Amino acid sequence: MSFLSLWDITTDICYISSRPMVNSFIWKLSIFTVVLNILGPAIILIFGYIFNTFIHVCIFKVQKFNPSEFLNEVVSLCKLSHSFVFKSILELNIQKKKAIYRVACLIHITFESFPQLVIQSVTNQKLNLWHEPFGLISISTSALMILFTIIIVIKTDKYYL
């Protein structure tokens, strides 16, 4: 799984750097999806912490807002973004292997594989790049990652079927 994920990101970065894009907006969007995939867990943690702080300070009035403490906590969340998976496992009490696979795969296809598949398909169609093997490898890898994630989610969680 980790090899396929790494291969997907690598082929997408190579595609972005070596192929012309339809326009600068598509190029920026393509870069944004790759960066968002890498920073996805940190972003989710930060929004969760902001929401948690808002509830405790504004709604329940359990604690007073301390800006320096808030900033320190957000910085530490960015440094420990990989622990998002493990914190959610501990809080939800799900079996570790299933939760790690599901969360990692879903974050990857949501923030990187599916958007890259769409962007690269549009670029290949507009610029007629379907005959180039590298473009097809990158699109095939993204599609394979999406298919693999669907299989993993279904196999590891038969309760929802």
ABEGO torsion letter per residue (X at the ends): XAAAAAAAAAAAAAAAAABBBABAAAAAAAAAAAAAAAAAAAAAAAAAAAAAAAAAAAAAGABBBBAAAAAAAAAAAAAAAAAAAAAAAAAAGBBAAAAAAAAAAAAAAAAAAAAAAAAAAAAAAAAGAAABAAAAAAAAAAAAAAAAAAAAAAAABAAAX
